[in-house]
Amino acid sequence: MKSFSLNKLMLVAFFSTFALSACEDNSVAVEKAATDSIEKRAMKIAKETLIVDTHIDVPYRLDEAYEDVSVATAQGDFDYPRAVKGGLNAPFMSIYIPAKLQKTGGSKALADKLIDDVEAIVKQSPDKFALAYSTTQVKENFAKGLVSLPMGMENGSAIEGDFANLQHFYNRGIRYITLAHSKTNHISDSSYDENRPAQGLTDFGKALIVEMNNIGVMVDISHVSDQAFYQVMEISKVPVIASHSSARFFTPGFERNMSDDMIKLLAKNGGVIQMTFSGVFTSKKFREQSAAYKLAEADFIKANNLDKELDADKVKIDAFEDAYLIEKPWDVGTLSLVLDHFEHVINLVGIDYVGIGSDFDGVDGILPETLKDVAGYPNLIAGLLERGYSEQEIKKLLSGNLMRVWQQVEEYAAKQKASS
């Protein structure tokens, strides 16, 4: 009797353990199926939806070290195979003009050369790429299965104080202009520059906003000082964009990102903030690391009597940076942190005023592993699905909001032209 009871208890324990193990296995299987389902949904959305990214620095990257982006490339964050894999349909090619040319000259010439280079990409591979000067052309190219290459100018220094150059670059396909970059220029003060002679926009800059509205070029307030932003908002008759910025809420004191008050005003104007992916913009830890590195670099330059403007000294400074980062690597951010930035803006002003401006090819690889290049958009979509966003809401973020703003800018310019 005693032996029978013991055997019975052993059998009960065995089957209980088996049942528990089966439940655990089933739970893992259910979780895996749910993950697989989200990934499949995300990929389907990426393949079927127009994806617009308003800031990818391909032209300047290729100007420094050419690669054929119609095939897989060894370097950079963008090429055609990865764009197709990620579902990217309309990457705005950034016509980036370094601030140093504001002193030496050559801003307009470089802008023209980089535009020539974008046109050459299309001419070489017309079965893969197409230029796009309008929202209509972007949609037509999407229907044809072509990757559109619209263009935006990063740093308005190429206007060189002449409204005729604005018309020139519009004719060449420029559809937004980032008013300034790392240094104050003849249009606007820069968020990165302590020197702010204009206290916002210059007189020429204020007049330029009006002309950009009239001709149909989107005004981009990424990079400008806070004062310049508020002046743009007073002047512009149409919505404006931040082509590649994030929420200052997560990076206190980093003026390059947008404050909550600025985001609210941008939304009230109908504009969009195009969210970046890099830890440079998303991570408070990176901002702290960057500040610490600048101090260390300054000490190194002073101790060795170096000059950043001399090529031989720049090699030594670069070597110092490489050694420093081996010991203290940058915080590149995470997908979760990027999603936090999206959600902060959405909770602040709603789903209609946010989009994508990754800054791929412009941040030296300081990117989350799952958003390291243009193949990564499905990971962003999966993250949004996991956080409860609907397919309709996600499509607004992928392109709908930006296309709405661009179309409003086009329509206003068409009315101005018709009434003149």
C-alpha positions in Angstrom: 0.0 0.0 0.0 2.8 2.4 1.0 4.8 1.4 -2.2 1.7 2.0 -4.4 1.2 5.5 -2.9 4.8 6.4 -3.6 4.6 5.2 -7.2 1.4 7.1 -7.6 3.0 10.3 -6.3 6.0 9.7 -8.6 3.6 9.4 -11.6 1.7 12.5 -10.7 5.0 14.4 -10.3 6.2 13.1 -13.7 3.1 14.1 -15.6 3.0 17.5 -13.8 6.5 18.2 -14.8 5.8 17.0 -18.4 2.7 19.2 -18.5 4.6 22.2 -17.1 7.4 21.7 -19.7 4.8 21.4 -22.4 3.2 24.6 -21.3 6.5 26.4 -21.3 7.4 25.1 -24.7 4.0 26.1 -26.0 4.4 29.6 -24.5 7.8 30.0 -26.2 6.2 28.8 -29.5 3.3 31.2 -29.2 5.7 34.1 -28.4 7.9 33.1 -31.4 4.9 32.9 -33.7 3.8 36.4 -32.5 7.3 37.8 -33.2 7.3 36.1 -36.6 3.9 37.5 -37.3 5.0 41.1 -36.4 8.1 40.7 -38.5 6.1 39.5 -41.5 3.6 42.3 -41.1 6.4 44.9 -40.8 8.0 43.6 -44.0 4.7 43.6 -45.8 4.1 47.2 -44.8 7.6 48.2 -45.9 7.2 46.6 -49.3 3.7 47.9 -50.0 4.0 51.5 -48.6 5.8 54.5 -49.9 8.8 55.2 -47.6 10.3 58.7 -47.7 13.5 59.5 -45.8 14.3 63.2 -46.0 18.0 63.1 -45.2 20.6 60.7 -46.6 24.1 62.0 -47.3 24.9 59.9 -50.3 26.2 62.6 -52.7 28.9 64.0 -50.4 29.9 60.4 -49.3 30.5 59.5 -53.0 32.3 62.8 -53.7 34.8 61.8 -51.0 35.1 58.1 -52.0 33.1 57.0 -55.0 31.2 53.7 -55.1 28.6 52.4 -57.5 25.4 52.5 -55.3 23.4 50.7 -58.0 25.0 47.5 -56.6 26.0 46.4 -53.1 28.7 48.7 -51.7 31.4 47.9 -49.1 31.0 51.3 -47.4 28.2 53.6 -46.4 24.6 53.1 -45.2 22.9 53.3 -48.6 22.9 51.3 -51.9 20.2 50.0 -54.2 20.1 46.4 -52.9 19.8 47.5 -49.3 17.2 50.1 -50.2 15.0 47.5 -51.9 15.5 45.1 -48.9 14.3 47.9 -46.5 11.5 49.1 -48.7 13.0 52.6 -49.2 11.3 54.3 -52.1 12.3 58.0 -51.9 15.5 58.9 -50.1 16.1 62.7 -50.3 19.7 63.1 -51.5 21.4 65.6 -49.3 23.3 68.2 -51.3 25.6 69.0 -48.4 27.8 72.1 -48.4 30.5 72.2 -45.7 30.5 75.4 -43.7 34.2 75.9 -44.4 33.3 76.9 -48.0 31.6 80.0 -46.6 35.1 81.4 -46.0 37.0 80.0 -49.0 34.2 80.2 -51.6 32.9 77.4 -53.9 29.5 76.6 -52.2 27.4 77.0 -55.4 30.0 75.1 -57.5 30.0 72.2 -55.1 26.2 72.1 -55.0 26.0 72.0 -58.8 28.6 69.2 -58.9 26.7 67.1 -56.3 23.5 67.6 -58.2 25.4 66.5 -61.4 26.4 63.3 -59.4 22.9 62.5 -58.5 21.8 62.9 -62.1 24.6 60.6 -63.1 23.4 57.9 -60.7 20.0 58.0 -62.4 21.4 58.1 -65.9 23.6 55.1 -65.2 20.8 53.0 -63.8 17.4 54.2 -65.2 15.9 50.8 -64.4 16.6 51.3 -60.7 16.5 55.1 -60.0 14.6 58.1 -61.1 14.7 61.8 -60.3 11.7 63.3 -58.6 10.9 67.0 -58.6 7.3 66.7 -57.3 5.0 64.6 -55.1 3.4 63.4 -58.3 6.6 62.1 -59.7 7.5 60.3 -56.4 4.1 58.5 -56.6 4.6 57.7 -60.3 8.1 56.3 -59.7 6.8 54.2 -56.8 4.1 52.7 -59.1 6.9 51.8 -61.6 9.0 50.2 -58.9 11.8 52.8 -59.2 13.6 54.4 -56.3 13.1 58.2 -56.5 16.0 60.5 -55.7 14.5 63.8 -54.7 17.0 66.4 -53.5 17.4 68.8 -50.5 20.2 71.2 -50.0 21.9 71.1 -46.6 23.3 74.6 -45.9 21.9 77.5 -47.9 25.3 79.0 -48.3 25.1 77.9 -51.9 22.5 80.6 -52.5 25.4 83.1 -52.1 23.1 86.0 -51.5 21.4 85.9 -54.9 17.7 85.0 -55.3 18.5 84.0 -58.9 20.5 81.1 -57.4 17.3 80.0 -55.6 15.5 79.7 -58.9 18.6 78.0 -60.4 18.6 75.3 -57.7 14.8 74.9 -57.9 15.2 74.3 -61.6 17.8 71.7 -60.8 15.5 69.8 -58.5 16.2 71.1 -55.0 13.0 70.8 -53.0 14.1 71.8 -49.5 16.9 74.0 -48.1 18.4 73.6 -44.7 19.1 77.3 -44.0 22.4 76.8 -42.2 24.7 74.1 -41.1 27.5 74.1 -38.5 28.3 77.8 -38.8 26.3 81.0 -39.1 26.0 82.0 -42.7 24.4 84.9 -44.7 20.9 83.4 -44.1 20.8 82.3 -40.5 22.5 81.7 -37.2 23.4 78.1 -36.6 22.5 76.0 -33.5 26.1 74.8 -33.4 27.7 78.3 -33.6 28.2 80.5 -30.5 28.6 83.4 -32.9 25.1 84.7 -33.6 25.4 88.1 -35.3 21.9 88.0 -36.9 20.1 87.0 -33.7 18.2 84.6 -35.8 17.7 85.3 -39.5 19.5 87.9 -41.5 17.4 90.4 -43.5 18.3 88.3 -46.6 17.3 85.2 -44.8 13.9 86.7 -43.9 13.3 87.6 -47.5 14.5 84.2 -48.6 11.8 82.4 -46.6 9.2 84.4 -48.6 10.8 83.5 -51.9 11.1 79.8 -50.9 7.4 79.8 -50.2 6.6 81.5 -53.5 8.7 79.2 -55.6 7.9 75.9 -53.9 11.0 75.0 -51.9 10.3 73.6 -48.4 12.0 75.5 -45.5 14.1 73.2 -43.4 14.8 74.4 -39.8 17.2 71.6 -38.8 20.5 73.1 -37.7 19.3 76.7 -37.2 19.3 78.5 -33.8 16.2 78.7 -31.7 15.8 82.4 -32.5 16.0 81.6 -36.2 13.3 78.9 -35.9 10.8 81.2 -34.2 11.4 83.9 -36.9 10.9 81.3 -39.6 7.6 80.4 -38.0 6.4 84.0 -38.0 7.3 84.5 -41.7 6.4 81.2 -43.5 3.0 81.0 -45.1 3.2 77.2 -45.5 4.3 74.3 -43.2 8.0 73.9 -42.7 10.1 70.8 -42.0 12.9 69.7 -39.7 14.5 67.3 -42.2 16.6 65.5 -39.6 16.1 66.4 -35.9 14.9 64.7 -32.7 13.4 65.6 -29.4 15.4 67.8 -27.1 13.4 66.3 -24.2 15.9 63.4 -24.2 19.0 65.5 -24.8 18.7 68.6 -22.5 20.8 71.5 -23.7 21.4 70.2 -27.2 20.0 73.0 -29.3 20.3 71.0 -32.5 17.3 69.0 -31.4 13.8 70.6 -31.0 12.3 71.6 -27.7 8.7 70.7 -26.8 7.6 74.3 -27.4 9.2 74.3 -30.8 7.6 71.0 -31.8 4.2 72.3 -30.7 4.6 75.4 -32.9 5.8 73.3 -35.8 2.7 71.2 -35.6 0.4 74.2 -35.2 1.9 75.4 -38.5 1.2 72.0 -40.0 4.9 71.0 -40.3 6.7 67.8 -39.6 9.8 66.8 -37.6 11.6 64.0 -39.4 13.2 61.8 -36.7 16.8 60.7 -36.8 18.2 57.3 -35.9 21.7 58.1 -34.6 22.8 58.2 -31.0 24.3 61.6 -32.0 20.7 62.9 -31.7 18.8 60.4 -29.6 21.2 59.6 -26.7 21.9 61.7 -23.7 24.8 59.5 -22.9 26.3 60.2 -26.3 26.0 64.0 -25.7 27.9 63.5 -22.4 30.5 61.4 -24.1 30.8 64.0 -26.9 31.4 66.8 -24.4 34.0 64.8 -22.6 35.8 64.0 -25.8 35.9 67.6 -26.9 37.7 68.5 -23.7 40.2 65.6 -24.1 40.8 66.6 -27.8 41.4 70.2 -26.8 43.9 69.2 -24.2 45.7 67.0 -26.8 45.8 69.7 -29.4 47.2 72.2 -26.8 49.8 69.9 -25.4 51.1 69.0 -28.9 50.7 72.5 -30.4 48.5 71.3 -33.2 46.4 73.1 -35.7 43.1 71.6 -36.9 43.4 73.4 -40.2 46.7 71.7 -41.1 46.4 68.3 -42.9 49.4 66.8 -41.1 48.1 67.8 -37.7 44.6 66.5 -38.6 46.1 63.1 -39.1 47.5 63.1 -35.6 44.1 64.4 -34.2 42.3 61.6 -36.0 44.7 59.0 -34.6 44.1 60.4 -31.2 40.3 60.1 -31.7 40.6 56.5 -32.9 42.6 55.5 -29.8 40.3 57.4 -27.5 37.2 55.6 -28.9 38.8 52.2 -28.6 38.8 52.9 -24.8 35.5 54.7 -24.7 33.3 53.8 -27.6 30.4 56.0 -28.5 26.9 55.1 -27.3 25.2 54.5 -30.7 21.6 54.5 -29.2 19.0 51.8 -29.7 15.9 51.1 -31.7 13.9 51.5 -28.4 15.3 54.9 -27.9 14.5 56.0 -31.4 10.9 54.8 -30.8 10.8 56.8 -27.6 11.6 59.9 -29.5 8.8 59.1 -32.0 6.4 58.5 -29.2 7.3 61.6 -27.3 6.4 63.8 -30.3 3.3 61.8 -31.0 2.1 62.1 -27.4 2.9 65.8 -27.5 1.2 66.9 -30.8 -0.3 63.8 -32.5 0.6 61.3 -35.2 0.3 63.8 -38.1 3.5 65.8 -37.5 6.3 63.2 -37.5 8.3 61.4 -40.2 11.7 59.9 -41.0 15.0 61.7 -41.5 17.6 59.1 -40.6 20.8 61.0 -41.5 22.2 57.8 -43.0 25.7 58.4 -44.4 26.1 61.5 -42.3 26.8 60.1 -38.8 29.9 58.0 -39.2 28.2 54.7 -38.4 26.9 55.9 -34.9 23.7 53.9 -35.4 21.8 51.2 -33.6 22.5 47.7 -34.8 18.9 47.2 -36.0 18.9 50.6 -37.8 22.4 50.6 -39.1 21.5 51.2 -42.8 18.6 51.5 -45.2 17.7 47.9 -45.0 16.5 48.5 -41.4 13.1 50.3 -41.9 11.2 47.0 -41.3 12.8 46.9 -37.9 11.4 50.4 -37.2 8.0 49.3 -38.4 8.1 46.2 -36.3 8.9 48.3 -33.2 6.0 50.6 -33.9 3.6 47.6 -34.4 4.8 46.2 -31.0 4.0 49.5 -29.4 0.5 49.3 -30.7 0.5 51.6 -33.7 -1.9 50.7 -36.5 -0.9 50.2 -40.1 -2.7 53.4 -41.1 -0.8 55.4 -38.4 2.6 53.9 -39.4 2.0 54.8 -43.1 1.6 58.5 -42.0 5.1 58.2 -40.3 6.7 56.5 -43.3 5.6 59.1 -45.9 2.1 60.4 -45.5 2.9 63.4 -43.3 5.9 64.5 -45.3 4.0 64.1 -48.6 1.2 66.2 -47.2 3.5 69.1 -46.3 5.4 68.9 -49.7 2.1 69.0 -51.5 0.9 72.0 -49.5 4.1 73.8 -50.4 3.6 72.9 -54.1 0.0 74.1 -54.1 0.8 77.5 -52.4 3.6 78.1 -55.0 1.2 77.3 -57.8 -1.3 79.8 -56.5 1.4 82.5 -56.2 2.5 81.8 -59.7 -1.0 81.9 -61.1 -1.7 85.3 -59.4 1.5 87.0 -60.4 
